[in-house]
């Protein structure tokens, strides 16, 4: 390739087109879908990467089991995943696992928001994490009505968590 400063406008346009074709030719996304259908959805759907023919820069998988850049399914795995059970960078579902997990029930992640949340930063009715915010919360720093953290140990929180996490008092060295 010549130095762009020494290229004419036509040569520069031709070089850009050549590079676009080169990149498209070397990287093609994946689009796979099972023939087995359930509730009008494929059992397995995989859609990752670009599909230049359809003008898609990212794949959106939709199926019972969905794997893709964007995934929507009963079980969803992807960069952005939505499903009953979701695994992803951003996971949205009843049971969510991910960097940022948002859930109606159980959330597990770096940032976890759900009825029951476990994570580096956890926000929920029941929250367990480094920073925990909830009605019942346990963590390095906990905020809520009934908390266990490095500074305080609410008797109600100790009783609640001991009921659901046997051995917690020994693990956290809490005196009853």
VOSELUM-989901 format. One line per field, with one value per residue: x, y, z of N, C-alpha, C in turn; residue number from 1. Coordinates in Angstrom, 2 decimals. Layout:
<atoms>
n.X	X	...
n.Y	Y	...
n.Z	Z	...
ca.X	X	...
ca.Y	Y	...
ca.Z	Z	...
c.X	X	...
c.Y	Y	...
c.Z	Z	...
nr	NUM	...
</atoms>
This chain:
<atoms>
n.X	0.84	0.50	1.65	-0.94	-0.99	0.20	-1.54	-4.00	-7.41	-9.10	-7.50	-7.37	-10.08	-10.39	-8.60	-9.82	-12.18	-11.02	-9.93	-12.29	-13.57	-11.63	-11.70	-14.34	-14.31	-12.58	-13.69	-16.47	-19.66	-21.46	-24.28	-26.57	-29.17	-31.37	-33.42	-35.41	-38.28	-39.91	-42.63	-42.87	-40.32	-36.87	-35.09	-32.34	-30.48	-27.98	-26.18	-23.68	-21.42	-20.87	-23.20	-22.80	-24.19	-26.86	-26.72	-26.21	-24.45	-24.07	-24.97	-28.26	-29.62	-32.44	-34.22	-35.07	-32.76	-30.45	-27.67	-25.53	-24.43	-26.42	-28.81	-31.83	-33.92	-35.16	-33.01	-30.39	-27.40	-24.95	-23.50	-25.35	-27.89	-31.13	-33.52	-35.17	-33.22	-30.28	-27.10	-24.47	-22.67	-24.33	-26.99	-30.34	-33.07	-35.03	-33.30	-30.22	-26.92	-23.94	-21.76	-23.16	-25.98	-29.37	-32.39	-35.58	-35.79	-33.25	-30.04	-26.73	-23.63	-21.11	-22.26	-25.18	-28.64	-31.61	-34.35	-33.11	-29.81	-26.47	-23.21	-20.42	-21.26	-24.27	-27.77	-30.86	-33.83	-32.82	-29.47	-26.17	-22.82	-19.79	-20.33	-23.40	-26.84	-29.90	-33.02	-32.45	-29.09	-25.74	-22.28	-19.06	-19.45	-22.53	-25.90	-29.12	-32.24	-31.75	-28.66	-25.41	-22.16	-18.77	-18.86	-21.27	-23.74	-26.72	-29.07	-31.41	-30.69	-28.58	-29.98	-31.77	-30.01	-28.58	-30.53	-30.95	-28.45	-26.73	-24.16	-23.10	-22.60	-20.34	-18.58	-18.35	-17.48	-19.23	-20.61	-23.17
n.Y	-1.18	2.20	5.33	7.05	9.82	10.39	9.43	9.55	10.78	8.90	6.60	6.28	5.79	3.35	1.78	1.74	0.34	-2.09	-2.91	-3.15	-5.26	-7.23	-7.53	-8.42	-10.76	-12.35	-12.73	-14.23	-14.39	-16.69	-18.61	-20.74	-23.12	-25.33	-27.90	-28.98	-27.98	-26.23	-25.00	-23.16	-22.19	-22.65	-25.48	-25.15	-22.25	-20.45	-17.56	-15.64	-12.95	-10.94	-10.66	-9.87	-9.91	-9.65	-7.27	-7.26	-6.54	-7.84	-10.98	-12.20	-14.51	-16.58	-18.84	-21.98	-22.84	-20.44	-18.99	-16.38	-13.11	-11.35	-12.88	-14.61	-16.60	-19.64	-20.75	-18.67	-17.56	-15.21	-12.06	-10.06	-11.32	-12.70	-14.40	-17.26	-18.57	-16.93	-16.25	-14.03	-11.05	-8.89	-9.93	-10.88	-12.11	-14.76	-16.29	-15.13	-14.83	-13.13	-10.43	-8.06	-8.69	-8.89	-9.59	-11.14	-13.02	-14.69	-13.37	-13.43	-12.00	-9.56	-7.03	-7.39	-7.56	-8.33	-10.29	-12.08	-11.54	-12.07	-10.93	-8.83	-6.23	-6.15	-5.96	-6.28	-7.90	-9.83	-9.66	-10.48	-9.83	-8.05	-5.29	-4.83	-4.31	-4.41	-5.69	-7.77	-8.07	-9.03	-8.56	-7.12	-4.40	-3.50	-2.51	-1.80	-2.98	-5.15	-6.19	-7.68	-6.91	-5.67	-3.84	-4.05	-6.31	-7.39	-8.96	-10.08	-10.40	-12.22	-14.44	-14.88	-15.40	-17.58	-19.50	-20.02	-20.34	-22.57	-22.73	-20.28	-18.45	-19.51	-19.43	-16.67	-15.97	-15.08	-14.12	-15.54
n.Z	0.00	-0.77	0.63	2.19	2.01	-0.38	-2.26	-4.84	-4.89	-6.14	-6.00	-3.24	-2.60	-3.96	-2.50	0.04	-0.63	-1.35	1.10	2.63	1.31	1.72	4.56	4.92	3.51	4.99	7.50	8.54	9.91	12.05	11.44	12.52	12.83	14.38	12.97	14.43	16.07	18.72	20.36	18.28	17.99	17.11	18.40	18.93	18.36	16.78	16.41	15.55	15.18	12.17	9.40	6.41	3.99	4.71	5.98	8.70	11.60	13.97	15.42	16.10	18.02	18.31	20.08	21.73	23.04	22.88	21.36	20.94	19.70	20.49	22.40	22.69	24.47	26.07	27.41	27.35	25.91	25.62	24.46	25.08	26.81	27.00	28.79	30.37	31.82	31.83	30.51	30.30	29.17	29.68	31.34	31.35	33.02	34.65	36.12	36.29	35.10	34.99	33.84	34.30	35.88	35.71	37.25	37.93	39.88	40.80	40.79	39.67	39.64	38.57	38.92	40.45	40.32	41.73	43.15	44.88	45.23	44.28	44.30	43.24	43.61	45.01	44.77	46.15	47.54	49.21	49.63	48.83	48.93	47.96	48.20	49.50	49.15	50.55	51.92	53.66	54.11	53.45	53.61	52.66	52.92	53.94	53.40	54.63	56.12	57.83	58.51	57.92	58.28	58.16	60.22	61.65	63.03	62.64	64.71	63.61	60.95	61.21	62.19	60.03	57.79	58.80	58.87	56.14	55.09	56.34	58.78	58.30	60.36	61.60	59.47	58.99	61.41	63.46	66.52	68.34
ca.X	0.00	1.21	1.36	-2.20	-0.77	0.63	-2.53	-5.07	-8.72	-9.57	-6.68	-7.77	-11.39	-10.14	-7.94	-10.85	-13.04	-10.24	-9.84	-13.61	-13.76	-10.68	-12.20	-15.56	-13.98	-11.84	-14.45	-17.90	-20.36	-22.04	-25.74	-27.01	-30.47	-31.82	-34.70	-36.38	-38.97	-40.69	-43.37	-42.60	-38.93	-35.91	-34.53	-31.05	-30.20	-26.66	-25.96	-22.56	-20.66	-21.61	-23.72	-22.74	-25.22	-28.12	-26.47	-26.18	-23.11	-24.07	-25.98	-29.31	-30.13	-33.73	-34.57	-35.17	-31.38	-29.97	-26.28	-25.22	-24.06	-27.66	-29.46	-33.14	-34.43	-35.38	-31.63	-29.75	-25.97	-24.47	-23.06	-26.58	-28.70	-32.44	-34.16	-35.50	-31.87	-29.47	-25.66	-23.91	-22.11	-25.56	-27.93	-31.67	-33.91	-35.45	-32.03	-29.26	-25.51	-23.17	-21.07	-24.28	-27.09	-30.63	-33.28	-36.74	-35.57	-31.87	-29.02	-25.35	-22.76	-20.32	-23.36	-26.34	-29.87	-32.69	-34.95	-31.96	-28.68	-25.12	-22.25	-19.49	-22.22	-25.55	-28.93	-32.05	-34.47	-31.73	-28.27	-24.91	-21.76	-18.80	-21.24	-24.73	-27.94	-31.12	-33.73	-31.45	-27.86	-24.49	-21.16	-17.99	-20.21	-23.93	-26.90	-30.48	-32.93	-31.09	-27.39	-24.19	-20.97	-17.60	-19.12	-22.47	-24.34	-28.09	-29.50	-32.40	-29.95	-27.86	-30.99	-32.26	-29.00	-28.23	-31.60	-30.83	-27.05	-26.20	-22.72	-22.67	-22.05	-18.97	-17.79	-18.11	-17.03	-20.22	-21.01	-24.64
ca.Y	0.00	3.48	6.28	7.73	11.23	10.48	8.78	10.40	10.49	7.64	5.51	6.13	5.12	1.97	1.09	1.53	-0.75	-3.33	-3.30	-3.59	-6.59	-8.10	-7.82	-9.20	-12.09	-13.13	-13.01	-14.41	-14.80	-18.03	-18.68	-22.14	-23.27	-26.71	-28.10	-29.34	-26.80	-26.39	-23.76	-22.25	-21.74	-23.74	-26.00	-24.48	-21.18	-19.85	-16.42	-14.87	-12.21	-10.22	-11.26	-8.70	-10.00	-9.15	-5.99	-7.43	-6.49	-8.79	-12.02	-12.30	-15.87	-16.73	-20.25	-22.53	-22.59	-19.39	-18.61	-15.35	-11.78	-11.10	-14.19	-14.60	-17.97	-20.18	-20.68	-17.71	-17.35	-14.23	-10.77	-9.60	-12.53	-12.57	-15.71	-17.77	-18.69	-16.10	-16.13	-13.08	-9.80	-8.32	-11.05	-10.51	-13.31	-15.17	-16.70	-14.42	-14.97	-12.34	-9.24	-7.30	-9.64	-8.30	-10.73	-11.05	-13.94	-14.86	-12.71	-13.71	-11.28	-8.45	-6.20	-8.29	-6.93	-9.30	-10.55	-12.61	-11.10	-12.41	-10.32	-7.82	-5.24	-6.88	-5.17	-7.13	-8.10	-10.51	-9.31	-11.00	-9.40	-7.11	-4.21	-5.44	-3.42	-5.19	-5.77	-8.59	-7.89	-9.44	-8.26	-6.28	-3.21	-3.85	-1.48	-2.33	-3.06	-6.16	-6.37	-8.21	-6.45	-5.57	-2.93	-4.38	-7.63	-7.36	-10.30	-10.58	-10.84	-13.44	-15.52	-15.12	-16.03	-18.88	-20.43	-20.37	-20.68	-23.18	-22.60	-18.91	-17.77	-19.99	-18.96	-15.25	-15.81	-14.25	-14.64	-15.49
ca.Z	0.00	-0.81	1.69	1.86	1.70	-1.78	-3.12	-5.38	-4.31	-6.73	-5.45	-1.85	-2.61	-4.38	-1.39	1.06	-1.11	-1.28	2.51	3.06	0.74	2.40	5.90	4.81	3.01	5.97	8.71	8.33	11.12	12.09	11.55	12.54	13.47	14.29	12.28	15.46	16.58	19.94	20.57	17.17	18.02	16.92	19.64	19.09	17.40	16.98	15.50	16.07	14.20	11.13	8.18	5.55	2.95	5.28	6.63	10.16	12.18	15.08	15.31	17.11	18.08	18.98	20.12	23.07	23.46	21.97	21.57	19.96	20.19	21.21	22.50	23.33	24.52	27.40	27.88	26.45	26.17	24.65	24.95	25.72	26.86	27.62	28.84	31.70	32.36	30.94	30.78	29.36	29.68	30.25	31.41	31.82	33.09	35.98	36.71	35.45	35.45	34.05	34.32	34.86	35.90	36.16	37.34	38.80	41.00	41.24	39.96	40.07	38.71	39.07	39.40	40.48	40.78	41.68	44.45	45.61	44.42	44.72	43.38	43.75	44.09	44.97	45.15	46.12	48.84	49.89	48.88	49.37	48.04	48.48	48.60	49.44	49.51	50.55	53.19	54.35	53.34	54.07	52.73	53.19	53.31	53.72	53.72	54.62	57.41	58.64	57.80	58.51	57.56	59.03	61.33	62.43	62.83	63.12	65.14	62.66	59.76	61.57	62.25	58.66	56.95	59.37	58.47	54.72	54.80	57.56	58.94	57.98	61.54	61.78	58.34	59.18	62.81	64.14	67.84	68.50
c.X	0.89	0.85	0.08	-2.03	-0.39	-0.38	-3.54	-6.38	-9.24	-8.81	-7.08	-9.11	-11.23	-9.51	-8.94	-11.76	-12.31	-10.17	-11.19	-13.89	-12.87	-11.23	-13.45	-15.26	-13.30	-12.64	-15.92	-18.52	-20.90	-23.54	-26.13	-28.33	-30.91	-33.16	-35.80	-36.97	-39.78	-41.32	-43.08	-41.19	-38.01	-35.37	-33.21	-30.90	-28.86	-26.49	-24.88	-21.83	-21.52	-22.14	-23.86	-23.81	-26.56	-27.95	-26.46	-24.73	-22.96	-25.19	-26.99	-29.92	-31.44	-34.11	-34.73	-33.80	-30.81	-28.55	-25.93	-24.74	-25.21	-28.38	-30.77	-33.67	-34.73	-34.03	-30.91	-28.31	-25.46	-23.96	-24.18	-27.53	-30.01	-33.09	-34.57	-34.20	-30.96	-28.03	-25.10	-23.26	-23.20	-26.58	-29.23	-32.53	-34.38	-34.23	-30.94	-27.85	-24.71	-22.44	-22.06	-25.49	-28.32	-31.68	-34.50	-36.56	-34.13	-30.90	-27.64	-24.44	-21.93	-21.24	-24.59	-27.53	-30.99	-33.30	-33.90	-30.75	-27.36	-24.15	-21.31	-20.27	-23.60	-26.67	-30.16	-32.72	-33.49	-30.49	-27.03	-23.81	-20.76	-19.50	-22.64	-25.78	-29.21	-31.83	-32.90	-30.19	-26.66	-23.36	-20.08	-18.56	-21.66	-24.84	-28.27	-31.06	-32.21	-29.80	-26.34	-23.06	-19.84	-17.85	-20.29	-23.01	-25.73	-28.51	-30.52	-31.72	-29.20	-28.83	-31.49	-31.24	-28.59	-29.28	-31.40	-29.42	-26.44	-24.67	-22.21	-22.03	-20.60	-18.07	-17.41	-17.62	-17.93	-20.57	-22.52	-25.01
c.Y	1.24	4.31	7.04	9.20	11.41	9.88	9.81	9.98	9.15	6.45	5.24	5.41	3.65	1.17	0.81	0.38	-2.09	-3.83	-3.78	-5.00	-7.61	-8.50	-8.68	-10.62	-12.95	-13.45	-13.06	-14.89	-16.22	-17.89	-20.15	-22.21	-24.71	-26.77	-28.46	-28.07	-27.17	-25.04	-22.72	-21.70	-22.91	-24.19	-25.31	-23.44	-20.56	-18.74	-15.53	-14.17	-11.59	-11.13	-10.09	-8.71	-9.45	-7.81	-6.07	-7.39	-7.47	-9.79	-11.96	-13.69	-15.88	-18.21	-20.71	-22.40	-21.62	-18.99	-17.57	-14.06	-11.23	-12.43	-14.05	-16.02	-18.40	-20.22	-19.80	-17.47	-16.35	-12.97	-10.08	-10.79	-12.26	-13.94	-16.08	-17.94	-17.96	-16.00	-15.10	-11.89	-9.00	-9.44	-10.60	-11.75	-13.60	-15.61	-16.12	-14.54	-14.12	-11.18	-8.30	-8.21	-8.97	-9.40	-10.42	-11.93	-13.93	-14.23	-12.99	-12.96	-10.21	-7.40	-7.09	-7.57	-7.96	-9.48	-11.11	-12.32	-11.46	-11.74	-9.36	-6.67	-5.88	-5.99	-6.07	-7.17	-8.81	-10.26	-9.82	-10.57	-8.49	-5.87	-4.78	-4.45	-4.24	-5.13	-6.62	-8.51	-8.36	-9.15	-7.46	-4.97	-3.50	-2.73	-2.12	-2.37	-4.02	-6.56	-7.07	-7.66	-6.30	-4.70	-3.34	-5.75	-7.61	-8.78	-10.92	-11.11	-12.13	-14.62	-15.88	-15.89	-17.40	-19.93	-20.91	-20.74	-21.28	-23.06	-21.20	-18.24	-18.22	-19.45	-17.48	-14.93	-14.84	-14.92	-14.45	-14.87
c.Z	0.00	0.41	1.32	1.50	0.24	-2.75	-3.64	-4.71	-4.83	-6.17	-3.99	-1.74	-2.99	-3.24	-0.27	0.65	-1.01	0.16	3.04	2.56	1.45	3.77	5.84	4.37	4.05	7.22	8.38	9.62	10.97	12.24	11.42	13.28	13.31	13.58	13.27	16.06	17.83	20.24	19.49	17.13	17.74	18.28	19.95	17.99	17.76	15.95	16.11	14.94	13.12	10.03	7.20	4.46	3.44	5.98	8.15	10.64	13.34	14.90	16.44	17.03	18.86	18.92	21.55	23.74	22.44	22.36	20.51	20.58	21.02	21.23	23.27	23.30	25.94	28.12	26.88	26.89	25.15	25.30	25.70	25.66	27.61	27.61	30.24	32.47	31.38	31.44	29.80	30.01	30.35	30.19	32.04	31.86	34.49	36.79	35.81	36.00	34.48	34.69	34.98	34.75	36.50	36.13	38.20	40.02	41.48	40.27	40.55	39.12	39.38	39.68	39.32	41.07	40.62	43.05	45.39	44.73	45.09	43.77	44.05	44.34	43.92	45.50	45.03	47.48	49.77	49.06	49.60	48.42	48.73	49.02	48.43	49.93	49.42	51.88	54.14	53.51	54.15	53.10	53.43	53.70	52.94	54.18	53.66	56.02	58.36	57.94	58.65	57.66	58.56	60.26	62.21	62.07	63.45	63.52	64.18	61.39	60.05	61.58	60.85	57.84	57.48	58.98	57.03	54.31	56.07	57.61	58.66	59.19	61.81	60.68	58.52	60.59	63.58	65.47	67.98	69.82
nr	1	2	3	4	5	6	7	8	9	10	11	12	13	14	15	16	17	18	19	20	21	22	23	24	25	26	27	28	29	30	31	32	33	34	35	36	37	38	39	40	41	42	43	44	45	46	47	48	49	50	51	52	53	54	55	56	57	58	59	60	61	62	63	64	65	66	67	68	69	70	71	72	73	74	75	76	77	78	79	80	81	82	83	84	85	86	87	88	89	90	91	92	93	94	95	96	97	98	99	100	101	102	103	104	105	106	107	108	109	110	111	112	113	114	115	116	117	118	119	120	121	122	123	124	125	126	127	128	129	130	131	132	133	134	135	136	137	138	139	140	141	142	143	144	145	146	147	148	149	150	151	152	153	154	155	156	157	158	159	160	161	162	163	164	165	166	167	168	169	170	171	172	173	174	175	176
</atoms>
